[in-house]
Amino acid sequence: MSKRRILLIFVLLAIFAIDLAFPQSVEASDTSNRVLLVYDSKNDVKNDKVNIDALQRSLTSMNLRVKTLQQSDYKKGMLSNKKYLGVITMVNWRQVGLTNQTFIRDRDNFSGIKLHIGEGLTSTEIKQLDSQVEKIYQQQLILSDGHDKETLPFKQSITVVTKVNKSAKQIGLLSTQQANQKRYPFGYINGKQGYLPFFSNEGLSLMVQTKMIAQLFNRIGKYQPLLTITNVTPYTNLATLDKLSLFLYKKEIPFAVSMTSVSDNAEMKAFDRFTAVLRNVENRGGIIFLQTPTVSSGIDSDGQIINKNFLTYIVSLARQQVFPVGISSEGFWNQDKILRTNSLKFADHWLLLPNGEKVNYVNEDNDA
């Protein structure tokens, strides 16, 4: 199988395959699903901006509208009970941390849902969590959730909850590897207050984090893996794709295909062969998502080319009896006003994939 042509990745259905009907517009006064995400730094040194991307996609999958701000951009009054259902504080680089006192004061006065991720819990937050915490050093902890376990990367330090409120919820368990093994809650919820000691963009950690955040924001859904085949184009090894879809069908493995179509040459025999395989995929229970094209900087400033191409894609596929259930794209498309408006609006179901190495915004607004 050509690794360059077909890439198999496991993604979380709740994170990336968004099976929710998103409203086309939400009034500014509607706070029922709006969340403010404030982070300290993208931490480009370690490429930890992928954590912010994963968190944004996770929240979007819960039908939460997310406004994302770096702490330096936060101004007094941006966070209020009239505007937001909840606020998430994300310390993405512990050496930086949350230092914007204006945001911290507004957060303390906010009465909605609050989630703190990472280091730097304040005394007010600890009091609201009704818990005791302790910083432990140089540990490689084990995360467990039911029968599932994951050995976490080594951490120089991590703040854990050591005393819990009897009525609080605990999601996942952190364990040390010493002989006198100690255990701590991973996700911790006390009423409207929540705490996660860190955020990871992969593995069991991502699944447990998603479950915890969904509970905190009272979102109901199933969070299970979905095998997703990406980078499928008319130039893919179609015989391999056909055999793979048949194998998954016989093994009763749920799967999705993220495919890129063409705006020209839809009358060619090659396109007929491509769509014939896609029909086989659909007949075998595969879910097809139409993937957004590559964005070139400065060429389509108002999104009209993207809009026109998408209409062409949809019509040409429909003529061949191929009906994608939704749109797939890298996460940054949902953080860009032009890209979001001229692509994702064509569907109620979205599959948001991790950003690639190169991200080209047209009009970034971080207001998903």
C-alpha positions as CSV (number, residue, x, y, z in Angstrom):
1,M,0.0,0.0,0.0
2,S,1.3,3.5,-0.9
3,K,1.8,5.4,2.4
4,R,1.9,8.6,0.4
5,R,-1.5,7.9,-1.2
6,I,-3.5,6.4,1.6
7,L,-3.0,7.2,5.2
8,L,-4.8,5.3,7.9
9,I,-5.3,7.2,11.2
10,F,-7.4,6.5,14.3
11,V,-9.3,9.6,15.2
12,L,-11.8,10.2,18.0
13,L,-15.3,10.3,16.6
14,A,-16.1,12.9,19.2
15,I,-13.1,15.0,18.4
16,F,-12.7,14.9,14.7
17,A,-15.9,13.4,13.2
18,I,-18.4,15.8,14.3
19,D,-21.9,14.3,14.0
20,L,-23.8,17.2,15.1
21,A,-26.2,19.7,13.4
22,F,-24.5,23.0,13.7
23,P,-26.8,26.1,13.5
24,Q,-26.0,28.5,10.7
25,S,-26.2,31.4,13.0
26,V,-26.3,32.1,16.7
27,E,-27.5,35.3,18.2
28,A,-24.9,37.2,20.2
29,S,-27.1,37.1,23.3
30,D,-27.3,33.3,23.2
31,T,-24.9,32.0,25.8
32,S,-26.2,28.4,25.9
33,N,-23.2,27.0,23.9
34,R,-20.5,29.8,23.8
35,V,-17.2,29.2,25.5
36,L,-14.2,31.5,26.0
37,L,-10.8,29.7,25.7
38,V,-7.9,31.7,27.0
39,Y,-4.4,30.2,26.8
40,D,-1.0,31.5,27.9
41,S,1.2,30.7,24.8
42,K,1.2,28.5,21.7
43,N,4.7,27.3,22.7
44,D,6.0,27.0,19.2
45,V,9.3,25.8,20.6
46,K,7.8,22.4,21.3
47,N,5.0,22.7,18.7
48,D,2.4,22.5,21.5
49,K,0.0,24.6,19.5
50,V,-1.3,21.2,18.4
51,N,-2.8,20.9,21.9
52,I,-4.8,24.1,21.4
53,D,-6.0,22.8,18.0
54,A,-7.1,19.5,19.5
55,L,-9.0,21.2,22.3
56,Q,-10.8,23.5,19.9
57,R,-11.9,20.5,17.8
58,S,-12.9,18.7,20.9
59,L,-15.2,21.6,22.0
60,T,-16.6,22.0,18.5
61,S,-17.5,18.3,18.5
62,M,-19.7,19.0,21.5
63,N,-21.6,21.7,19.6
64,L,-19.9,24.4,21.7
65,R,-19.0,27.7,19.9
66,V,-15.4,28.6,20.9
67,K,-13.8,32.0,21.0
68,T,-10.0,31.6,21.5
69,L,-7.7,34.3,22.9
70,Q,-4.1,34.4,23.8
71,Q,-3.9,36.0,27.3
72,S,-2.1,39.1,25.9
73,D,-5.2,39.9,23.8
74,Y,-7.7,39.7,26.7
75,K,-9.3,43.0,27.8
76,K,-11.5,43.8,30.7
77,G,-15.1,42.8,30.4
78,M,-14.6,40.3,27.6
79,L,-15.7,37.5,29.9
80,S,-19.2,37.9,31.3
81,N,-22.2,35.7,32.2
82,K,-24.2,37.4,29.5
83,K,-21.8,36.4,26.8
84,Y,-20.5,32.9,27.7
85,L,-21.7,29.6,29.2
86,G,-18.2,28.8,30.4
87,V,-14.5,29.7,30.4
88,I,-11.4,27.5,29.9
89,T,-8.0,28.5,31.2
90,M,-5.3,26.6,29.4
91,V,-1.7,26.8,30.6
92,N,0.1,25.4,27.5
93,W,3.6,26.4,28.6
94,R,4.2,26.2,32.3
95,Q,7.3,28.5,32.1
96,V,4.9,31.2,30.8
97,G,1.7,30.6,32.7
98,L,-1.3,32.9,33.1
99,T,-0.1,36.4,34.1
100,N,-3.0,38.6,32.8
101,Q,-4.5,39.8,36.1
102,T,-7.4,41.5,34.3
103,F,-8.5,38.1,33.0
104,I,-7.9,36.4,36.4
105,R,-10.1,39.0,38.1
106,D,-12.9,38.6,35.5
107,R,-12.6,34.8,35.8
108,D,-13.0,34.9,39.6
109,N,-16.2,37.0,39.2
110,F,-17.6,34.8,36.5
111,S,-20.4,32.4,37.7
112,G,-20.6,30.1,34.8
113,I,-18.7,26.8,34.1
114,K,-14.9,27.0,34.6
115,L,-12.2,24.6,33.6
116,H,-8.5,25.0,34.4
117,I,-6.0,23.0,32.3
118,G,-2.4,22.8,33.4
119,E,-0.3,24.4,36.1
120,G,-0.9,27.6,38.0
121,L,-4.1,26.9,39.9
122,T,-4.8,30.0,42.0
123,S,-6.0,29.9,45.6
124,T,-9.5,31.0,44.5
125,E,-9.7,28.2,42.0
126,I,-8.6,25.6,44.6
127,K,-11.3,27.0,46.9
128,Q,-13.9,26.7,44.2
129,L,-12.8,23.2,43.4
130,D,-13.2,22.4,47.2
131,S,-10.1,20.3,47.1
132,Q,-6.4,20.2,48.1
133,V,-3.7,20.0,45.5
134,E,0.0,19.1,45.6
135,K,2.8,19.5,43.1
136,I,4.8,16.3,42.5
137,Y,8.1,16.1,40.7
138,Q,9.9,13.9,38.2
139,Q,7.2,11.3,37.6
140,Q,6.1,9.0,34.8
141,L,2.5,8.4,35.7
142,I,0.1,5.8,34.5
143,L,-3.4,6.9,33.3
144,S,-6.2,4.4,33.6
145,D,-9.9,4.6,32.7
146,G,-11.8,1.4,33.4
147,H,-9.8,-1.4,31.8
148,D,-7.8,0.9,29.6
149,K,-4.3,2.1,30.6
150,E,-1.6,4.4,29.2
151,T,1.9,5.2,30.4
152,L,2.3,8.9,30.2
153,P,5.4,10.8,29.1
154,F,7.9,11.8,31.9
155,K,7.0,15.1,33.5
156,Q,9.3,17.4,35.5
157,S,6.3,18.5,37.6
158,I,2.5,18.1,37.7
159,T,-0.1,19.5,40.1
160,V,-2.5,16.7,41.3
161,V,-5.6,16.7,43.5
162,T,-4.8,15.0,46.8
163,K,-8.1,15.7,48.7
164,V,-11.5,15.6,47.0
165,N,-15.0,16.7,47.8
166,K,-17.3,13.7,48.5
167,S,-19.8,14.9,45.9
168,A,-17.1,15.7,43.2
169,K,-16.8,13.6,40.1
170,Q,-13.5,11.9,39.1
171,I,-12.8,10.9,35.5
172,G,-9.7,8.8,35.0
173,L,-7.0,7.9,37.5
174,L,-3.3,8.8,37.7
175,S,-1.0,6.3,39.4
176,T,2.6,6.5,40.3
177,Q,5.0,3.6,39.5
178,Q,6.7,3.4,42.9
179,A,6.2,0.4,45.2
180,N,4.0,2.4,47.5
181,Q,1.8,3.4,44.6
182,K,-0.2,6.6,45.0
183,R,-3.3,7.5,43.1
184,Y,-4.9,10.8,42.1
185,P,-7.9,11.9,40.0
186,F,-7.1,12.9,36.4
187,G,-10.2,14.8,35.5
188,Y,-11.9,16.4,38.5
189,I,-15.3,18.1,38.6
190,N,-16.9,19.9,41.5
191,G,-20.2,21.5,40.5
192,K,-19.4,24.0,37.7
193,Q,-15.6,23.8,38.4
194,G,-13.3,21.5,36.6
195,Y,-9.6,20.7,36.5
196,L,-7.2,18.8,34.2
197,P,-3.5,18.7,35.1
198,F,-2.5,18.7,31.4
199,F,-4.0,18.4,27.9
200,S,-2.7,15.9,25.4
201,N,-3.6,15.7,21.7
202,E,-3.4,11.9,21.4
203,G,-4.0,8.5,23.0
204,L,-6.1,7.5,25.9
205,S,-5.5,10.9,27.5
206,L,-7.4,12.6,24.7
207,M,-10.3,10.2,25.1
208,V,-10.5,10.7,28.9
209,Q,-10.1,14.5,28.6
210,T,-13.0,14.6,26.1
211,K,-15.2,12.6,28.3
212,M,-14.4,14.8,31.3
213,I,-15.1,18.1,29.4
214,A,-18.3,16.7,28.0
215,Q,-19.5,15.9,31.5
216,L,-18.5,19.3,32.8
217,F,-20.4,21.1,30.1
218,N,-23.4,18.6,30.3
219,R,-22.9,17.3,26.8
220,I,-24.2,13.8,26.1
221,G,-22.5,11.7,23.4
222,K,-20.5,8.6,22.6
223,Y,-16.8,9.0,22.4
224,Q,-15.3,6.0,20.6
225,P,-12.6,5.5,18.0
226,L,-13.4,5.6,14.3
227,L,-11.0,4.3,11.7
228,T,-10.5,7.1,9.1
229,I,-8.9,6.8,5.7
230,T,-7.5,10.2,4.6
231,N,-5.7,11.6,1.5
232,V,-8.1,9.8,-0.9
233,T,-8.1,11.5,-4.3
234,P,-8.9,10.4,-7.9
235,Y,-5.2,9.6,-8.2
236,T,-5.2,7.2,-5.2
237,N,-4.5,3.5,-5.7
238,L,-8.2,2.8,-6.1
239,A,-7.8,-1.0,-6.2
240,T,-6.1,-0.9,-2.7
241,L,-8.9,1.4,-1.4
242,D,-11.5,-1.0,-2.7
243,K,-9.9,-4.0,-1.1
244,L,-9.4,-2.2,2.2
245,S,-13.1,-1.1,2.3
246,L,-14.2,-4.7,1.6
247,F,-11.9,-6.0,4.4
248,L,-13.3,-3.5,6.9
249,Y,-16.8,-4.3,5.9
250,K,-16.3,-8.1,6.3
251,K,-14.6,-7.5,9.7
252,E,-17.5,-5.2,10.7
253,I,-15.1,-2.3,11.5
254,P,-16.8,1.1,11.3
255,F,-14.8,3.5,9.0
256,A,-14.9,6.8,7.2
257,V,-13.2,8.1,4.1
258,S,-12.0,11.7,3.7
259,M,-11.7,12.3,0.0
260,T,-10.7,15.2,-2.3
261,S,-12.6,15.7,-5.5
262,V,-11.8,17.7,-8.7
263,S,-13.5,20.8,-10.2
264,D,-12.4,19.9,-13.7
265,N,-12.4,16.8,-15.9
266,A,-15.4,15.2,-14.1
267,E,-16.4,13.8,-17.5
268,M,-13.3,11.7,-17.8
269,K,-13.2,7.9,-17.4
270,A,-10.8,8.3,-14.5
271,F,-13.5,10.1,-12.5
272,D,-16.0,7.4,-13.3
273,R,-13.6,4.8,-11.8
274,F,-13.0,7.0,-8.8
275,T,-16.7,7.4,-8.0
276,A,-17.4,3.7,-8.7
277,V,-15.0,2.8,-5.8
278,L,-16.6,5.5,-3.6
279,R,-20.0,4.0,-4.3
280,N,-18.6,0.6,-3.1
281,V,-17.3,2.3,0.0
282,E,-20.8,3.7,0.7
283,N,-22.5,0.3,0.0
284,R,-20.1,-1.2,2.5
285,G,-21.1,1.1,5.3
286,G,-18.3,3.6,4.9
287,I,-18.9,7.2,5.7
288,I,-17.7,9.6,3.1
289,F,-16.5,13.2,3.8
290,L,-15.7,15.7,1.1
291,Q,-12.3,17.2,2.0
292,T,-11.4,20.9,1.6
293,P,-8.7,21.8,-0.9
294,T,-5.3,23.2,-0.2
295,V,-5.4,27.0,0.6
296,S,-2.9,29.3,-1.2
297,S,-2.1,32.6,0.5
298,G,-3.6,35.7,-1.1
299,I,-5.3,34.0,-4.1
300,D,-8.9,33.8,-2.8
301,S,-9.3,36.7,-0.3
302,D,-13.1,36.5,-0.2
303,G,-13.6,32.8,-0.6
304,Q,-15.5,32.9,-3.8
305,I,-13.2,30.4,-5.6
306,I,-13.6,27.9,-2.7
307,N,-17.4,28.5,-2.7
308,K,-17.6,27.9,-6.5
309,N,-15.4,24.8,-6.4
310,F,-17.4,23.2,-3.6
311,L,-20.6,23.6,-5.5
312,T,-18.9,22.0,-8.5
313,Y,-17.6,19.1,-6.3
314,I,-21.1,18.4,-4.8
315,V,-22.9,18.5,-8.2
316,S,-20.4,16.3,-10.0
317,L,-20.4,13.7,-7.2
318,A,-24.2,13.7,-7.0
319,R,-24.4,13.0,-10.8
320,Q,-22.3,9.9,-10.1
321,Q,-24.6,8.9,-7.2
322,V,-22.0,9.6,-4.5
323,F,-23.3,11.6,-1.6
324,P,-20.8,12.7,1.1
325,V,-22.4,13.0,4.6
326,G,-20.3,16.0,5.4
327,I,-17.2,18.1,5.0
328,S,-13.7,17.3,6.3
329,S,-10.9,19.8,6.8
330,E,-8.0,20.7,8.9
331,G,-9.0,22.3,12.2
332,F,-7.8,25.8,11.2
333,W,-10.6,26.1,8.6
334,N,-13.0,26.4,11.5
335,Q,-11.0,29.2,13.0
336,D,-11.1,31.3,9.8
337,K,-14.2,33.4,8.9
338,I,-13.7,33.2,5.2
339,L,-12.8,29.5,5.0
340,R,-15.5,28.5,7.5
341,T,-18.3,30.5,5.7
342,N,-17.4,29.2,2.2
343,S,-16.9,25.5,2.9
344,L,-18.1,24.1,6.2
345,K,-21.5,25.8,5.7
346,F,-22.3,23.3,3.0
347,A,-22.8,20.5,5.6
348,D,-24.2,19.9,9.1
349,H,-21.6,17.2,9.7
350,W,-17.9,18.0,10.0
351,L,-14.8,15.9,10.3
352,L,-12.0,18.2,11.7
353,L,-8.5,16.8,11.2
354,P,-5.3,17.9,12.9
355,N,-3.5,20.8,11.2
356,G,-0.7,20.0,8.9
357,E,2.8,21.6,9.0
358,K,1.6,24.6,6.9
359,V,-1.4,26.6,7.9
360,N,-2.7,29.3,5.5
361,Y,-5.4,31.5,7.0
362,V,-7.4,33.9,4.9
363,N,-9.1,35.8,7.7
364,E,-8.3,34.2,11.1
365,D,-10.9,35.1,13.7
366,N,-10.6,32.2,16.2
367,D,-14.4,32.4,16.6
368,A,-15.7,29.0,15.8
